């Protein structure tokens, strides 16, 4: 299924105008998101668990993938489909051991060496970016650009979720460069109508994939 992804929406309550993770996920799924990633670096785990379980149920109803960012313990407790870790989070090898073979593991990467290391560690997909300048998440890395996606596609066989500064205007070029799907935060989560924003991205990605 990962090879057929069209849109990953990453929840961020700081950008969502008072909407919680569940509301963000519901609206994004209604618009055609086929992966939801719950991202909350500061939230209380006890408070996040019921939200994570609610998102899991909604994702399964839509046939979508549910991933928890960083917190492998929350992913396991919520029976999520998997977890996603960054370069400063739990090492990918350790995350794979905790998740076991039946759950998905995503790893954030920023260069070919990190991408190859993630593949060796047992990642099922990689995130790659930041593609373009973005103020949503400070990765400490400069914008990578489209040529970088082409280079990553040469060294790994895994699905690639491109992230960072992706908009309706540039998403088709990102897909054409070799990304499997975009992982979007602000362009969807900050929208007044999350469902419409997600649907617009889904339409653009579908058209880009059809063009090959």
Secondary structure, DSSP 8 states (H G I E B T S, - for coil): -GGG--EEEEE-GGGTTT--HHHHHHHHHHTT-SEEEE--SSS-HHHHHHHHHHHHHHHHHHT-EEEEES-HHHHHHTT-SEEEE-TTSS-HHHHHHHH-TTSEEEEEESSHHHHHHHHHTT-SEEEEE--S--SS---SS----HHHHHHHHHH--SEEEEESS--TTTHHHHHHTT-SEEEESHHHHTSSSHHHHHHHHHHHHHHHHHH-
